[in-house]
Each structure stands twice: as structure tokens, then as C-alpha cells.
């Protein structure tokens, strides 16, 4: 995998999420966001994972970032 390919991290994070490997999903979404701080979909999905883990504050922060990027 190209270590600078943002979308690869997003897709792998999604796969981890579907497999129930939530911490690994968060790690990949973190990396996608690090590579592209304006990648709203990564914030949205990471917020969904946090919400599922009962981390409402983290989820709200990520969803707020999505809104600030102009995505609803």
C-alpha cells in the first residue's frame, strides 16, 4: 500500500469497522486525516466509530469538523 494514499487508509478503516476491529479503524481514519486534514468522510466515519464505542464527545467533535468543512 502506498503510505501516502489517503483513500487506501479510509477504505481499510472501513473494512476494519465492518469486521468489528474499531481501534484499527480509528487508526486508519486518523492516518487518512493526517494525510488530508480536509477529508470530511474520514471524520464522519471516525465519528461513527466513536459513537458506536460510546465516546459521544469524540463523535460530536468529528461530526462538527464535517459541518465546518461544509458537508452535512
N, CA, C and O atoms as CSV, one atom per row, in Angstrom:
chain,resi,resn,atom,element,x,y,z
A,1,UNK,N,N,0.843,-1.174,0.000
A,1,UNK,CA,C,0.000,0.000,0.000
A,1,UNK,C,C,0.888,1.236,0.000
A,1,UNK,O,O,1.873,1.304,0.734
A,2,UNK,N,N,0.540,2.185,-0.808
A,2,UNK,CA,C,1.249,3.469,-0.839
A,2,UNK,C,C,1.007,4.177,0.499
A,2,UNK,O,O,-0.143,4.442,0.849
A,3,UNK,N,N,2.070,4.488,1.253
A,3,UNK,CA,C,1.880,5.080,2.577
A,3,UNK,C,C,1.322,6.499,2.556
A,3,UNK,O,O,1.004,7.047,3.612
A,4,UNK,N,N,1.198,7.097,1.392
A,4,UNK,CA,C,0.649,8.450,1.291
A,4,UNK,C,C,-0.686,8.493,0.553
A,4,UNK,O,O,-1.150,9.565,0.165
A,5,UNK,N,N,-1.293,7.345,0.361
A,5,UNK,CA,C,-2.556,7.279,-0.377
A,5,UNK,C,C,-3.716,7.334,0.617
A,5,UNK,O,O,-4.103,6.326,1.208
A,6,UNK,N,N,-4.245,8.514,0.778
A,6,UNK,CA,C,-5.290,8.787,1.772
A,6,UNK,C,C,-6.454,7.812,1.670
A,6,UNK,O,O,-6.909,7.275,2.680
A,7,UNK,N,N,-6.931,7.584,0.464
A,7,UNK,CA,C,-8.134,6.774,0.278
A,7,UNK,C,C,-7.924,5.320,0.663
A,7,UNK,O,O,-8.868,4.647,1.076
A,8,UNK,N,N,-6.699,4.829,0.531
A,8,UNK,CA,C,-6.425,3.447,0.939
A,8,UNK,C,C,-6.641,3.295,2.442
A,8,UNK,O,O,-7.185,2.290,2.899
A,9,UNK,N,N,-6.214,4.293,3.201
A,9,UNK,CA,C,-6.435,4.228,4.647
A,9,UNK,C,C,-7.917,4.303,4.980
A,9,UNK,O,O,-8.390,3.615,5.884
A,10,UNK,N,N,-8.644,5.132,4.256
A,10,UNK,CA,C,-10.084,5.234,4.503
A,10,UNK,C,C,-10.764,3.901,4.222
A,10,UNK,O,O,-11.561,3.423,5.030
A,11,UNK,N,N,-10.449,3.299,3.073
A,11,UNK,CA,C,-11.085,2.028,2.716
A,11,UNK,C,C,-10.709,0.922,3.688
A,11,UNK,O,O,-11.560,0.121,4.073
A,12,UNK,N,N,-9.455,0.871,4.085
A,12,UNK,CA,C,-9.059,-0.161,5.040
A,12,UNK,C,C,-9.717,0.092,6.390
A,12,UNK,O,O,-10.135,-0.849,7.065
A,13,UNK,N,N,-9.810,1.360,6.784
A,13,UNK,CA,C,-10.513,1.686,8.022
A,13,UNK,C,C,-11.958,1.227,7.980
A,13,UNK,O,O,-12.488,0.714,8.966
A,14,UNK,N,N,-12.584,1.414,6.843
A,14,UNK,CA,C,-13.972,0.956,6.687
A,14,UNK,C,C,-14.053,-0.559,6.804
A,14,UNK,O,O,-14.970,-1.085,7.435
A,15,UNK,N,N,-13.099,-1.264,6.201
A,15,UNK,CA,C,-13.079,-2.729,6.292
A,15,UNK,C,C,-12.908,-3.168,7.743
A,15,UNK,O,O,-13.589,-4.086,8.199
A,16,UNK,N,N,-11.999,-2.514,8.468
A,16,UNK,CA,C,-11.826,-2.845,9.885
A,16,UNK,C,C,-13.106,-2.583,10.664
A,16,UNK,O,O,-13.485,-3.371,11.531
A,17,UNK,N,N,-13.759,-1.493,10.358
A,17,UNK,CA,C,-15.026,-1.181,11.029
A,17,UNK,C,C,-16.046,-2.300,10.807
A,17,UNK,O,O,-16.696,-2.756,11.748
A,18,UNK,N,N,-16.175,-2.726,9.581
A,18,UNK,CA,C,-17.134,-3.790,9.252
A,18,UNK,C,C,-16.780,-5.102,9.940
A,18,UNK,O,O,-17.663,-5.911,10.228
A,19,UNK,N,N,-15.497,-5.316,10.204
A,19,UNK,CA,C,-15.042,-6.526,10.893
A,19,UNK,C,C,-15.119,-6.399,12.414
A,19,UNK,O,O,-14.801,-7.342,13.139
A,20,UNK,N,N,-15.538,-5.241,12.885
A,20,UNK,CA,C,-15.635,-5.019,14.324
A,20,UNK,C,C,-14.310,-4.687,14.974
A,20,UNK,O,O,-14.199,-4.736,16.199
A,21,UNK,N,N,-13.308,-4.353,14.191
A,21,UNK,CA,C,-11.983,-4.001,14.713
A,21,UNK,C,C,-11.900,-2.464,14.794
A,21,UNK,O,O,-11.231,-1.812,13.992
A,22,UNK,N,N,-12.592,-1.929,15.775
A,22,UNK,CA,C,-12.824,-0.494,15.843
A,22,UNK,C,C,-11.562,0.324,16.105
A,22,UNK,O,O,-11.403,1.402,15.531
A,23,UNK,N,N,-10.672,-0.160,16.949
A,23,UNK,CA,C,-9.450,0.606,17.214
A,23,UNK,C,C,-8.569,0.677,15.971
A,23,UNK,O,O,-7.935,1.700,15.713
A,24,UNK,N,N,-8.531,-0.404,15.206
A,24,UNK,CA,C,-7.758,-0.383,13.966
A,24,UNK,C,C,-8.415,0.548,12.948
A,24,UNK,O,O,-7.726,1.224,12.185
A,25,UNK,N,N,-9.727,0.580,12.939
A,25,UNK,CA,C,-10.439,1.503,12.045
A,25,UNK,C,C,-10.086,2.941,12.399
A,25,UNK,O,O,-9.799,3.749,11.517
A,26,UNK,N,N,-10.106,3.256,13.682
A,26,UNK,CA,C,-9.774,4.606,14.128
A,26,UNK,C,C,-8.345,4.964,13.714
A,26,UNK,O,O,-8.093,6.081,13.263
A,27,UNK,N,N,-7.422,4.034,13.863
A,27,UNK,CA,C,-6.034,4.298,13.465
A,27,UNK,C,C,-5.937,4.653,11.983
A,27,UNK,O,O,-5.215,5.576,11.607
A,28,UNK,N,N,-6.661,3.923,11.151
A,28,UNK,CA,C,-6.608,4.214,9.719
A,28,UNK,C,C,-7.309,5.522,9.386
A,28,UNK,O,O,-6.832,6.269,8.532
A,29,UNK,N,N,-8.420,5.816,10.034
A,29,UNK,CA,C,-9.073,7.111,9.808
A,29,UNK,C,C,-8.167,8.242,10.288
A,29,UNK,O,O,-8.102,9.296,9.654
A,30,UNK,N,N,-7.464,8.030,11.408
A,30,UNK,CA,C,-6.508,9.037,11.884
A,30,UNK,C,C,-5.452,9.312,10.820
A,30,UNK,O,O,-5.122,10.467,10.551
A,31,UNK,N,N,-4.924,8.256,10.218
A,31,UNK,CA,C,-3.882,8.418,9.207
A,31,UNK,C,C,-4.430,9.130,7.971
A,31,UNK,O,O,-3.756,9.990,7.405
A,32,UNK,N,N,-5.642,8.779,7.549
A,32,UNK,CA,C,-6.252,9.451,6.399
A,32,UNK,C,C,-6.413,10.944,6.682
A,32,UNK,O,O,-6.170,11.777,5.809
A,33,UNK,N,N,-6.820,11.275,7.894
A,33,UNK,CA,C,-6.994,12.680,8.284
A,33,UNK,C,C,-5.643,13.383,8.373
A,33,UNK,O,O,-5.525,14.551,8.002
A,34,UNK,N,N,-4.643,12.691,8.854
A,34,UNK,CA,C,-3.299,13.273,8.910
A,34,UNK,C,C,-2.821,13.629,7.497
A,34,UNK,O,O,-2.234,14.690,7.282
A,35,UNK,N,N,-3.075,12.741,6.548
A,35,UNK,CA,C,-2.644,12.976,5.168
A,35,UNK,C,C,-3.468,14.057,4.477
A,35,UNK,O,O,-2.951,14.805,3.647
A,36,UNK,N,N,-4.759,14.136,4.826
A,36,UNK,CA,C,-5.649,15.143,4.229
A,36,UNK,C,C,-6.588,15.677,5.306
A,36,UNK,O,O,-7.671,15.127,5.506
A,37,UNK,N,N,-6.189,16.737,6.000
A,37,UNK,CA,C,-6.988,17.280,7.103
A,37,UNK,C,C,-8.376,17.778,6.699
A,37,UNK,O,O,-9.190,18.080,7.572
A,38,UNK,N,N,-8.661,17.871,5.417
A,38,UNK,CA,C,-9.981,18.305,4.949
A,38,UNK,C,C,-10.819,17.159,4.402
A,38,UNK,O,O,-11.817,17.396,3.722
A,39,UNK,N,N,-10.437,15.943,4.682
A,39,UNK,CA,C,-11.144,14.759,4.170
A,39,UNK,C,C,-12.347,14.461,5.068
A,39,UNK,O,O,-12.265,13.664,6.003
A,40,UNK,N,N,-13.447,15.110,4.764
A,40,UNK,CA,C,-14.643,15.076,5.614
A,40,UNK,C,C,-15.173,13.672,5.851
A,40,UNK,O,O,-15.641,13.374,6.950
A,41,UNK,N,N,-15.113,12.813,4.860
A,41,UNK,CA,C,-15.668,11.461,5.001
A,41,UNK,C,C,-14.912,10.681,6.078
A,41,UNK,O,O,-15.512,9.875,6.789
A,42,UNK,N,N,-13.617,10.910,6.204
A,42,UNK,CA,C,-12.855,10.226,7.246
A,42,UNK,C,C,-13.299,10.689,8.639
A,42,UNK,O,O,-13.416,9.878,9.558
A,43,UNK,N,N,-13.543,11.987,8.789
A,43,UNK,CA,C,-14.066,12.489,10.062
A,43,UNK,C,C,-15.441,11.892,10.360
A,43,UNK,O,O,-15.726,11.495,11.490
A,44,UNK,N,N,-16.276,11.837,9.344
A,44,UNK,CA,C,-17.621,11.296,9.541
A,44,UNK,C,C,-17.579,9.843,10.002
A,44,UNK,O,O,-18.250,9.468,10.963
A,45,UNK,N,N,-16.789,9.034,9.313
A,45,UNK,CA,C,-16.720,7.613,9.666
A,45,UNK,C,C,-16.075,7.420,11.031
A,45,UNK,O,O,-16.520,6.584,11.818
A,46,UNK,N,N,-15.025,8.192,11.315
A,46,UNK,CA,C,-14.391,8.063,12.630
A,46,UNK,C,C,-15.388,8.466,13.719
A,46,UNK,O,O,-15.442,7.848,14.783
A,47,UNK,N,N,-16.172,9.501,13.444
A,47,UNK,CA,C,-17.211,9.886,14.396
A,47,UNK,C,C,-18.220,8.768,14.624
A,47,UNK,O,O,-18.676,8.553,15.747
A,48,UNK,N,N,-18.561,8.068,13.567
A,48,UNK,CA,C,-19.485,6.932,13.700
A,48,UNK,C,C,-18.893,5.833,14.577
A,48,UNK,O,O,-19.593,5.240,15.397
A,49,UNK,N,N,-17.608,5.569,14.400
A,49,UNK,CA,C,-16.944,4.551,15.221
A,49,UNK,C,C,-16.937,4.996,16.679
A,49,UNK,O,O,-17.294,4.228,17.572
A,50,UNK,N,N,-16.527,6.246,16.916
A,50,UNK,CA,C,-16.532,6.750,18.291
A,50,UNK,C,C,-17.921,6.660,18.908
A,50,UNK,O,O,-18.062,6.271,20.067
A,51,UNK,N,N,-18.928,7.012,18.153
A,51,UNK,CA,C,-20.294,6.943,18.661
A,51,UNK,C,C,-20.659,5.508,19.051
A,51,UNK,O,O,-21.251,5.273,20.105
A,52,UNK,N,N,-20.303,4.567,18.199
A,52,UNK,CA,C,-20.576,3.162,18.490
A,52,UNK,C,C,-19.835,2.657,19.711
A,52,UNK,O,O,-20.279,1.714,20.365
A,53,UNK,N,N,-18.707,3.280,20.022
A,53,UNK,CA,C,-17.921,2.896,21.202
A,53,UNK,C,C,-18.371,3.646,22.447
A,53,UNK,O,O,-17.801,3.466,23.523
A,54,UNK,N,N,-19.396,4.490,22.304
A,54,UNK,CA,C,-19.896,5.255,23.444
A,54,UNK,C,C,-19.068,6.479,23.763
A,54,UNK,O,O,-19.172,7.027,24.860
A,55,UNK,N,N,-18.249,6.917,22.823
A,55,UNK,CA,C,-17.410,8.101,23.014
A,55,UNK,C,C,-18.072,9.291,22.318
A,55,UNK,O,O,-17.591,9.790,21.300
A,56,UNK,N,N,-19.182,9.723,22.897
A,56,UNK,CA,C,-20.020,10.755,22.278
A,56,UNK,C,C,-19.267,12.063,22.062
A,56,UNK,O,O,-19.463,12.722,21.040
A,57,UNK,N,N,-18.419,12.446,22.995
A,57,UNK,CA,C,-17.686,13.705,22.862
A,57,UNK,C,C,-16.775,13.682,21.637
A,57,UNK,O,O,-16.735,14.645,20.871
A,58,UNK,N,N,-16.050,12.588,21.454
A,58,UNK,CA,C,-15.187,12.457,20.271
A,58,UNK,C,C,-16.017,12.433,18.992
A,58,UNK,O,O,-15.638,13.033,17.986
A,59,UNK,N,N,-17.142,11.742,19.038
A,59,UNK,CA,C,-18.019,11.671,17.865
A,59,UNK,C,C,-18.526,13.061,17.495
A,59,UNK,O,O,-18.497,13.445,16.326
A,60,UNK,N,N,-18.985,13.806,18.479
A,60,UNK,CA,C,-19.503,15.143,18.218
A,60,UNK,C,C,-18.424,16.059,17.643
A,60,UNK,O,O,-18.690,16.875,16.760
A,61,UNK,N,N,-17.212,15.912,18.152
A,61,UNK,CA,C,-16.105,16.723,17.654
A,61,UNK,C,C,-15.851,16.419,16.171
A,61,UNK,O,O,-15.672,17.336,15.370
A,62,UNK,N,N,-15.837,15.145,15.814
A,62,UNK,CA,C,-15.615,14.779,14.405
A,62,UNK,C,C,-16.768,15.244,13.527
A,62,UNK,O,O,-16.539,15.769,12.437
A,63,UNK,N,N,-17.990,15.061,13.979
A,63,UNK,CA,C,-19.138,15.489,13.169
A,63,UNK,C,C,-19.165,17.012,13.040
A,63,UNK,O,O,-19.592,17.541,12.014
A,64,UNK,N,N,-18.712,17.713,14.072
A,64,UNK,CA,C,-18.601,19.166,13.984
A,64,UNK,C,C,-17.590,19.582,12.925
A,64,UNK,O,O,-17.793,20.566,12.214
A,65,UNK,N,N,-16.507,18.832,12.825
A,65,UNK,CA,C,-15.499,19.112,11.801
A,65,UNK,C,C,-16.103,18.916,10.409
A,65,UNK,O,O,-15.825,19.696,9.497
A,66,UNK,N,N,-16.916,17.892,10.246
A,66,UNK,CA,C,-17.578,17.658,8.965
A,66,UNK,C,C,-18.428,18.875,8.606
A,66,UNK,O,O,-18.376,19.361,7.477
A,67,UNK,N,N,-19.209,19.364,9.565
A,67,UNK,CA,C,-20.048,20.547,9.318
A,67,UNK,C,C,-19.197,21.772,8.978
A,67,UNK,O,O,-19.555,22.553,8.096
A,68,UNK,N,N,-18.075,21.940,9.675
A,68,UNK,CA,C,-17.221,23.100,9.422
A,68,UNK,C,C,-16.587,23.049,8.035
A,68,UNK,O,O,-16.195,24.080,7.487
A,69,UNK,N,N,-16.488,21.852,7.474
A,69,UNK,CA,C,-15.962,21.695,6.116
A,69,UNK,C,C,-17.055,21.905,5.063
A,69,UNK,O,O,-16.797,21.824,3.862
A,70,UNK,N,N,-18.275,22.176,5.530
A,70,UNK,CA,C,-19.371,22.471,4.602
A,70,UNK,C,C,-20.112,21.245,4.117
A,70,UNK,O,O,-20.824,21.308,3.115
A,71,UNK,N,N,-19.954,20.119,4.819
A,71,UNK,CA,C,-20.623,18.882,4.430
A,71,UNK,C,C,-21.695,18.600,5.494
A,71,UNK,O,O,-21.424,18.708,6.690
A,72,UNK,N,N,-22.872,18.252,5.072
A,72,UNK,CA,C,-23.955,17.931,6.031
A,72,UNK,C,C,-24.346,16.484,5.903
A,72,UNK,O,O,-25.234,16.019,6.617
